Amino acid sequence: MKFQGKVIKYGNNVDTDVIIPARYLNTSDHKELAAHCMEDIDKDFVNKVENGDIMVAGFNFGCGSSREHAPIAIKASGISLVVAKSFARIFYRNAINIGLAIVESEEAVEGISNGDVVEADLTNGLLVNKTKGQSFPITPFPEFIQKIIENGGLVESVKKGVIA
């Protein structure tokens, strides 16, 4: 399971209210959520994000409410992977449930800058900053989580009979 993209980087304590502001929670339309993703912290996010980009952040990413709208908005915006020093536990599980790949690595986050191009191999546990020529070990995803992400989330995986 590999991902490669340009990095869009944020700091610590990025909460679900800035990932997708509460004023947009009256919709479950993924395109609408993506159109407002990160707008309270980065008004230009929707104009600069491209399919496959990788979001990088500090500690406690996804803190705040337990809304699934936050990882849905990130994934629908085109972000393929989120790398953070740590995730709020509910956000972590919601991300897996909707099929958004996430990785924790303090070392990698420290070695990655906004705009770098990184490649992550979640099967073999390696993240490479191609811009700086640095490599960082990451914890590989267990096979069942890889299947959930590859199939678009938990519900889709069950529908497809990939997991029971």
C-alpha positions, 0 to 999 in steps of 0.5 A: 500500500503506497502513497506519494504526494506533495505535503501540506503541513499544519501544526499541533492541535488541529481540531475537527472544528477547523478541519470542517467547521460546524456550520457545514455539518448540515450536509453529508455530501462529500464534495460539499464537505471537501469544498470547505475542508480546512477553510478556518485554518487555511483559506487557500487549502481547497485551491492548492490541494491536489489528488494524492497530496499528503497532509502532515501535522503535529500532535493531537491531530483531529482533536475535538468532536467525534464527527466523521465529517472531518476525515471524510472532508480530508479524504474527499478533498484529495488527500491520500494520507495524513501523517501526524505526530499523534492523532486524537483516538476518535479521529484515528478510528473514524479515519480508518472507518471511512478509508483514510490512511493515517500514520503516526511518526514524530520523527517523520513529521520533524523531517518533512516541510510544507511542499516536500514530496513524500512517499509512504509504503504502509505495507513495509513501514517506510516513509521517504522524503523524496525532496530531502532524501531522508527515510523514516521507519513507520509502523506498517498497517496490519493486513486487515486495516490495509484491506479496509483502506483499499476498499474505501472504508469499513462499510464498503469492506463489509459490503464487498465481503472483504472482512466480516 
